[in-house]
Amino acid sequence: MHNRGWKSIYCVTKRDAFRGTAPINLTDRLHQVLRWATGSVEIFFSRNNALLASSKMKVLQRIAYLNVGIYPFTSVFLIVYCFLPALSLFSGQFIVQTLNVTFLVYLLIITVTLCMLAVLEVKWAGIELEEWWRNEQFWLIGGTSAHLAAVFQGLLKVVAGVEISFTLTSKSAGDDEDDEFADLYLVKWTSLMIPPITIMMVNLIAIAVGFSRTIYSVIPQWSRLLGGVFFSFWVLAHLYPFAKGLMGRRGRTPTIVFVWSGLIAIIISLLWVAINPPAGTNQIGGSFQFP
């Protein structure tokens, strides 16, 4: 309609003009986001792409529609971002060679800019900071799962002509009359969970590997370890609701599962150090000293 010259206004009513239901469990939510993202990819590859719009569409409208069409493609860069801290810990090399003044100033500018954007979004949307943080967390969860799948599905449809079939999401309250949020605890397996789970496991194992390498090094490089661990924990903090959603109801996951996971991570980290020992050593060991 905007492409044909129609004008529109942004109207916010005191009372909600429309209300609807939405899925509350993790699996159905990911499927819903997948449908939205796939629609955006289809628009991007169609003749309704904002880049091909007529001169009747204004510049800001063109930018807004272009953002709607390309946001699923940011999942590729998001995946790289989530794996970079782990690769840094595995290789023993920090993301940058040296923490010079230029890099620290650049990092400070980016951090302050992100904080200002967060404050602007909170003020504009009229929400609490915690709600904004929850939205940021699910943005990363959806970006590393549903958005990435939408890009592949869109490319398959354009290149190979493969039609896309969707899974209908359940929006009912469930059969448990005693629990209003019974569906919240349902965990149904879907392939969309594979990328976030892989990211969590790789980062956890990388932290264990980096810690083991630093301890058994002749000259421990604690600054590199802390830098890599900080960014890995930042990724894991965003994925915390996803991990919590996988566990379902509280207390359903036995404690022994977490013990086994920790033991496996430690064994893999020690095996990595044994196969690829730190420079200057031929075996696991060496003097241990704090910086």
Buried (B, 14 or more C-beta within 10 A) or exposed (E): EBBEEEEEEEEEEEEEEEEEEEBBBBBBBBBBBBBBBBBBBBBBBEEEBBEEBEEEBEEEBBEEBBEBBBBBBBBEEBBEBBBBBBBBBBBBEBEBEEEEEEEEEEEEEEEEEEEEEBEEBBEEEEEEEEEBBEEBBBBBBBBBBBBBBBBEBBEEBBEEEEEBEEBEBBEEBBEEEEEEEBBBBBBEEBEBBEBBBBBBBBBBBBBBBBBBBBBBBEEBBEEBBBBBBEBBEEBBEBBEBBEEBBBBEEEEEEEEEEEEEEEBBBEBBBEBBEEEBBEEEEEBEBEEEEE
